[in-house]
């Protein structure tokens, strides 16, 4: 099944293969040299042979992928032909150096995998091409370069999205060693992050590289080698020949190395120097590897439609595999016949394996596909929550001291279904903001793997004082400020999670997370999916959100849009409304992250941070006590009251509003219960159905928008479950939140809830 035999005419693959053979056959051998002889400073014949082996293997894998696709036995994949010079990095770096790779870094993958016992890069790559369930990294979900044994963290094809994670990982390596956190990466490891010239223009790349320089400028170790594989074109859009060097060659704080990726000696020498520099200085460096792109962007791409024949021919003349073969022959390390024999032997191994792997079984069920998305071990999560604290916690700044007092609760409506432990010592009643502060302090005291960080969370203690005092108590290595860039904040979380931490980053406002949503969707949520659970992203992202702040903000500080978060497969979204749940949900999220590797969003209602009263000024009825062992199982709601006439389903700010409405309804002879969802993903469907059937009437009070809000899913869930009672919903308008009193015109309020309840009861 060789490309030469299977592809008629002058396909790009056949042209490339034929040109290599013709070029090598025409070479004249130089004076004979042994494999142990130096052919350049620090480069022996054996090194050059090893480089050629990886390059030729990557080339034949590209040819086989084309043929598998043409015969409908394989699927879409992007080749590495022309980029094979990156195999030099596989020689320059250690197997224990984590690598996050560009989709054209195939030769690096081959070289790295060849250095690990029992790995077969040929089989592994081809299993990905045919989407076989036996693929050792993605399990048949996607064709990615990744290997747990070879320390290659699989990446999707999202342009530049992996750079923030790579920066975060480089940041975390030294921090883990200093804090004594168990990490799989050696303390002197170097992070390799490769990407293309077109990706270098993406805002994500620019932000990540800036974050690396900014961090190193402050004296923080940041051992990362950015590898830009510059082939001069992004699909069909040319990159100016001098652009990458101009953009990154003279940046203060970023050591620059440049090499011709089609010259094996230059590539090997410069790659070795760049890797050594980063390892020694623990600072970021940029390696600009000038390459060519052969056979077009991907299997379906016809580059003749947008490139001149002369340009395509010029790239063929710079083929790096031919260049390495030429050097082997000219230095006398191998004869043309020996080079071709090696090349043919590799071709035989690849085509033989291709014939075997395309028959491998594929994933055949939705359950198999989604298995890595949401691992769930509730008993183990609960056990982790209930672990005894390793150190005492003073309650954080502004939090009441621990006592055995009972929780302050609404006095007129009974509470049901709170899955929290109350046998341990509890605090005096406190606000939601104080509860979060105290719980963060308790978690930091108990576990050295917990980090808290974000914009203004350190010295300032957060915009609303929620993290006040934590940096003073636990130090700047564990509670720290980040630069003002949400992609970098989440990238730090992604990287530290890979280094053994349980990060708790803060996004200052809900509206700001949309600047970096792909770090959650395309990176955090997909890593376990594309690595079949071999790599995970344990993290809890705190986000201050929703509306109802009085006299402050407008759209960017009052945002009620969470549809983009709820749409991410496997993501956990917790949203507490009062102090006891705030503590319990946060502890559960941290333990779910640690035990199951879950990516959790913890949505904090800003307007309730410092709320004390529920019904009347001074009643303190919205304060509640917290416990260091409180726990709420993911997907369990909380009910208030036992009213048999109506169930009001709500969350966050809607809970105290609905409780006040329930009190007024009771005065009218309508007895309602209030169900606080607490979890917005996954929704507490069992509890929802139970309380819906208990009354036969459901009113959903949803502070998010009418279109794309939470209420749509709740209605659908009730209908899907066969609920036969009455359903109604009341929501905020499909609008951004304006400044000042105008906000009241578009947001859900108590009057709207009460009117809707009355109408539903009258039907």
ChimeraX attribute file (.defattr): number of C-alpha atoms within 10 A of each C-alpha:
attribute: neighborCount
match mode: 1-to-1
recipient: residues
	/A:1	16
	/A:2	17
	/A:3	21
	/A:4	18
	/A:5	8
	/A:6	12
	/A:7	16
	/A:8	9
	/A:9	9
	/A:10	11
	/A:11	13
	/A:12	17
	/A:13	24
	/A:14	20
	/A:15	14
	/A:16	19
	/A:17	16
	/A:18	13
	/A:19	16
	/A:20	20
	/A:21	16
	/A:22	10
	/A:23	15
	/A:24	19
	/A:25	14
	/A:26	10
	/A:27	16
	/A:28	13
	/A:29	17
	/A:30	15
	/A:31	10
	/A:32	13
	/A:33	18
	/A:34	14
	/A:35	17
	/A:36	12
	/A:37	15
	/A:38	16
	/A:39	21
	/A:40	11
	/A:41	8
	/A:42	12
	/A:43	16
	/A:44	18
	/A:45	22
	/A:46	17
	/A:47	19
	/A:48	22
	/A:49	19
	/A:50	16
	/A:51	28
	/A:52	29
	/A:53	23
	/A:54	28
	/A:55	31
	/A:56	25
	/A:57	27
	/A:58	32
	/A:59	27
	/A:60	25
	/A:61	29
	/A:62	26
	/A:63	26
	/A:64	25
	/A:65	28
	/A:66	26
	/A:67	23
	/A:68	23
	/A:69	18
	/A:70	15
	/A:71	11
	/A:72	11
	/A:73	17
	/A:74	23
	/A:75	19
	/A:76	17
	/A:77	21
	/A:78	23
	/A:79	25
	/A:80	27
	/A:81	31
	/A:82	26
	/A:83	30
	/A:84	30
	/A:85	39
	/A:86	33
	/A:87	29
	/A:88	30
	/A:89	25
	/A:90	26
	/A:91	19
	/A:92	17
	/A:93	22
	/A:94	16
	/A:95	19
	/A:96	18
	/A:97	18
	/A:98	26
	/A:99	29
	/A:100	23
	/A:101	27
	/A:102	27
	/A:103	22
	/A:104	24
	/A:105	25
	/A:106	31
	/A:107	30
	/A:108	28
	/A:109	25
	/A:110	26
	/A:111	26
	/A:112	28
	/A:113	25
	/A:114	19
	/A:115	15
	/A:116	14
	/A:117	9
	/A:118	9
	/A:119	17
	/A:120	13
	/A:121	24
	/A:122	21
	/A:123	20
	/A:124	24
	/A:125	26
	/A:126	27
	/A:127	30
	/A:128	28
	/A:129	30
	/A:130	28
	/A:131	26
	/A:132	25
	/A:133	20
	/A:134	17
	/A:135	26
	/A:136	20
	/A:137	30
	/A:138	28
	/A:139	24
	/A:140	24
	/A:141	21
	/A:142	24
	/A:143	29
	/A:144	27
	/A:145	29
	/A:146	24
	/A:147	23
	/A:148	14
	/A:149	15
	/A:150	21
	/A:151	20
	/A:152	22
	/A:153	24
	/A:154	30
	/A:155	25
	/A:156	20
	/A:157	15
	/A:158	13
	/A:159	19
	/A:160	24
	/A:161	25
	/A:162	30
	/A:163	28
	/A:164	30
	/A:165	28
	/A:166	33
	/A:167	32
	/A:168	28
	/A:169	28
	/A:170	29
	/A:171	26
	/A:172	28
	/A:173	28
	/A:174	22
	/A:175	20
	/A:176	23
	/A:177	16
	/A:178	11
	/A:179	12
	/A:180	11
	/A:181	17
	/A:182	13
	/A:183	17
	/A:184	14
	/A:185	22
	/A:186	14
	/A:187	14
	/A:188	16
	/A:189	21
	/A:190	29
	/A:191	29
	/A:192	23
	/A:193	23
	/A:194	25
	/A:195	24
	/A:196	24
	/A:197	23
	/A:198	21
	/A:199	21
	/A:200	20
	/A:201	16
	/A:202	13
	/A:203	14
	/A:204	22
	/A:205	20
	/A:206	17
	/A:207	17
	/A:208	25
	/A:209	25
	/A:210	18
	/A:211	24
	/A:212	28
	/A:213	22
	/A:214	17
	/A:215	20
	/A:216	19
	/A:217	15
	/A:218	8
	/A:219	10
	/A:220	16
	/A:221	20
	/A:222	29
	/A:223	31
	/A:224	30
	/A:225	30
	/A:226	24
	/A:227	25
	/A:228	24
	/A:229	29
	/A:230	26
	/A:231	22
	/A:232	22
	/A:233	18
	/A:234	15
	/A:235	14
	/A:236	15
	/A:237	11
	/A:238	13
	/A:239	16
	/A:240	11
	/A:241	13
	/A:242	10
	/A:243	14
	/A:244	21
	/A:245	16
	/A:246	11
	/A:247	12
	/A:248	20
	/A:249	18
	/A:250	11
	/A:251	14
	/A:252	10
	/A:253	16
	/A:254	22
	/A:255	19
	/A:256	19
	/A:257	18
	/A:258	19
	/A:259	20
	/A:260	19
	/A:261	31
	/A:262	25
	/A:263	20
	/A:264	26
	/A:265	23
	/A:266	18
	/A:267	22
	/A:268	26
	/A:269	17
	/A:270	23
	/A:271	30
	/A:272	18
	/A:273	15
	/A:274	24
	/A:275	22
	/A:276	15
	/A:277	17
	/A:278	22
	/A:279	20
	/A:280	11
	/A:281	12
	/A:282	23
	/A:283	26
	/A:284	28
	/A:285	26
	/A:286	24
	/A:287	24
	/A:288	25
	/A:289	27
	/A:290	23
	/A:291	27
	/A:292	27
	/A:293	24
	/A:294	23
	/A:295	27
	/A:296	21
	/A:297	20
	/A:298	16
	/A:299	20
	/A:300	13
	/A:301	13
	/A:302	14
	/A:303	18
	/A:304	12
	/A:305	9
	/A:306	10
	/A:307	14
	/A:308	10
	/A:309	11
	/A:310	9
	/A:311	10
	/A:312	17
	/A:313	11
	/A:314	11
	/A:315	17
	/A:316	20
	/A:317	15
	/A:318	18
	/A:319	25
	/A:320	27
	/A:321	26
	/A:322	22
	/A:323	22
	/A:324	25
	/A:325	27
	/A:326	22
	/A:327	21
	/A:328	26
	/A:329	24
	/A:330	19
	/A:331	19
	/A:332	20
	/A:333	26
	/A:334	23
	/A:335	22
	/A:336	22
	/A:337	13
	/A:338	13
	/A:339	23
	/A:340	17
	/A:341	12
	/A:342	17
	/A:343	21
	/A:344	15
	/A:345	12
	/A:346	21
	/A:347	22
	/A:348	15
	/A:349	14
	/A:350	24
	/A:351	22
	/A:352	14
	/A:353	17
	/A:354	27
	/A:355	15
	/A:356	13
	/A:357	22
	/A:358	20
	/A:359	12
	/A:360	14
	/A:361	13
	/A:362	17
	/A:363	15
	/A:364	9
	/A:365	8
	/A:366	8
	/A:367	9
	/A:368	12
	/A:369	16
	/A:370	15
	/A:371	14
	/A:372	22
	/A:373	22
	/A:374	20
	/A:375	16
	/A:376	15
	/A:377	11
	/A:378	17
	/A:379	10
	/A:380	14
	/A:381	24
	/A:382	20
	/A:383	14
	/A:384	19
	/A:385	24
	/A:386	17
	/A:387	11
	/A:388	11
	/A:389	16
	/A:390	13
	/A:391	12
	/A:392	10
	/A:393	20
	/A:394	15
	/A:395	20
	/A:396	23
	/A:397	18
	/A:398	17
	/A:399	19
	/A:400	18
	/A:401	15
	/A:402	18
	/A:403	13
	/A:404	14
	/A:405	14
	/A:406	15
	/A:407	20
	/A:408	19
	/A:409	19
	/A:410	21
	/A:411	11
	/A:412	14
	/A:413	19
	/A:414	13
	/A:415	17
	/A:416	15
	/A:417	12
	/A:418	17
	/A:419	15
	/A:420	18
	/A:421	17
	/A:422	17
	/A:423	10
	/A:424	12
	/A:425	17
	/A:426	23
	/A:427	24
	/A:428	20
	/A:429	28
	/A:430	27
	/A:431	27
	/A:432	32
	/A:433	26
	/A:434	28
	/A:435	33
	/A:436	28
	/A:437	25
	/A:438	31
	/A:439	23
	/A:440	25
	/A:441	24
	/A:442	22
	/A:443	22
	/A:444	23
	/A:445	19
	/A:446	17
	/A:447	15
	/A:448	18
	/A:449	22
	/A:450	23
	/A:451	24
	/A:452	28
	/A:453	28
	/A:454	27
	/A:455	21
	/A:456	20
	/A:457	27
	/A:458	23
	/A:459	16
	/A:460	16
	/A:461	22
	/A:462	19
	/A:463	14
	/A:464	15
	/A:465	18
	/A:466	24
	/A:467	28
	/A:468	23
	/A:469	22
	/A:470	25
	/A:471	22
	/A:472	12
	/A:473	17
	/A:474	17
	/A:475	12
	/A:476	16
	/A:477	15
	/A:478	21
	/A:479	26
	/A:480	21
	/A:481	23
	/A:482	21
	/A:483	14
	/A:484	13
	/A:485	19
	/A:486	24
	/A:487	28
	/A:488	27
	/A:489	26
	/A:490	31
	/A:491	29
	/A:492	28
	/A:493	34
	/A:494	33
	/A:495	25
	/A:496	31
	/A:497	30
	/A:498	25
	/A:499	26
	/A:500	21
	/A:501	27
	/A:502	26
	/A:503	27
	/A:504	25
	/A:505	29
	/A:506	28
	/A:507	25
	/A:508	22
	/A:509	21
	/A:510	25
	/A:511	20
	/A:512	18
	/A:513	22
	/A:514	17
	/A:515	12
	/A:516	19
	/A:517	18
	/A:518	17
	/A:519	26
	/A:520	24
	/A:521	18
	/A:522	17
	/A:523	24
	/A:524	28
	/A:525	23
	/A:526	25
	/A:527	24
	/A:528	25
	/A:529	26
	/A:530	27
	/A:531	27
	/A:532	22
	/A:533	21
	/A:534	17
	/A:535	20
	/A:536	25
	/A:537	31
	/A:538	28
	/A:539	30
	/A:540	29
	/A:541	25
	/A:542	23
	/A:543	22
	/A:544	25
	/A:545	27
	/A:546	26
	/A:547	27
	/A:548	25
	/A:549	17
	/A:550	13
	/A:551	9
	/A:552	12
	/A:553	16
	/A:554	19
	/A:555	17
	/A:556	16
	/A:557	22
	/A:558	27
	/A:559	24
	/A:560	25
	/A:561	24
	/A:562	22
	/A:563	14
	/A:564	12
	/A:565	19
	/A:566	20
	/A:567	12
	/A:568	17
	/A:569	16
	/A:570	23
	/A:571	22
	/A:572	25
	/A:573	25
	/A:574	28
	/A:575	25
	/A:576	26
	/A:577	25
	/A:578	28
	/A:579	28
	/A:580	28
	/A:581	27
	/A:582	29
	/A:583	29
	/A:584	27
	/A:585	26
	/A:586	28
	/A:587	28
	/A:588	25
	/A:589	29
	/A:590	27
	/A:591	26
	/A:592	29
	/A:593	24
	/A:594	25
	/A:595	19
	/A:596	20
	/A:597	23
	/A:598	27
	/A:599	26
	/A:600	28
	/A:601	26
	/A:602	23
	/A:603	26
	/A:604	26
	/A:605	26
	/A:606	24
	/A:607	19
	/A:608	22
	/A:609	21
	/A:610	18
	/A:611	18
	/A:612	22
	/A:613	16
	/A:614	19
	/A:615	18
	/A:616	9
	/A:617	9
	/A:618	9
	/A:619	15
	/A:620	19
	/A:621	20
	/A:622	24
	/A:623	26
	/A:624	26
	/A:625	28
	/A:626	34
	/A:627	25
	/A:628	25
	/A:629	24
	/A:630	25
	/A:631	28
	/A:632	27
	/A:633	19
	/A:634	23
	/A:635	19
	/A:636	21
	/A:637	25
	/A:638	21
	/A:639	23
	/A:640	23
	/A:641	18
	/A:642	19
	/A:643	19
	/A:644	17
	/A:645	16
	/A:646	27
	/A:647	30
	/A:648	29
	/A:649	26
	/A:650	23
	/A:651	28
	/A:652	25
	/A:653	25
	/A:654	24
	/A:655	24
	/A:656	23
	/A:657	21
	/A:658	26
	/A:659	24
	/A:660	18
	/A:661	22
	/A:662	29
	/A:663	17
	/A:664	15
	/A:665	17
	/A:666	12
	/A:667	9
	/A:668	10
	/A:669	9
	/A:670	17
	/A:671	19
	/A:672	29
	/A:673	29
	/A:674	32
	/A:675	27
	/A:676	25
	/A:677	27
	/A:678	28
	/A:679	24
	/A:680	24
	/A:681	23
	/A:682	19
	/A:683	23
	/A:684	19
	/A:685	16
	/A:686	13
	/A:687	18
	/A:688	24
	/A:689	18
	/A:690	11
	/A:691	23
	/A:692	26
	/A:693	18
	/A:694	17
	/A:695	19
	/A:696	17
	/A:697	23
	/A:698	30
	/A:699	26
	/A:700	27
	/A:701	31
	/A:702	28
	/A:703	27
	/A:704	26
	/A:705	25
	/A:706	17
	/A:707	15
	/A:708	16
	/A:709	20
	/A:710	25
	/A:711	24
	/A:712	15
	/A:713	13
	/A:714	22
	/A:715	17
	/A:716	11
	/A:717	16
	/A:718	19
	/A:719	13
	/A:720	9
	/A:721	11
	/A:722	10
	/A:723	17
	/A:724	12
	/A:725	13
	/A:726	15
	/A:727	18
	/A:728	16
	/A:729	20
	/A:730	22
	/A:731	22
	/A:732	23
	/A:733	16
	/A:734	16
	/A:735	17
	/A:736	18
	/A:737	25
	/A:738	18
	/A:739	18
	/A:740	13
	/A:741	9
	/A:742	11
	/A:743	20
	/A:744	14
	/A:745	12
	/A:746	17
	/A:747	23
	/A:748	24
	/A:749	22
	/A:750	17
	/A:751	11
	/A:752	16
	/A:753	24
	/A:754	21
	/A:755	12
	/A:756	18
	/A:757	27
	/A:758	14
	/A:759	11
	/A:760	17
	/A:761	14
	/A:762	7
	/A:763	6
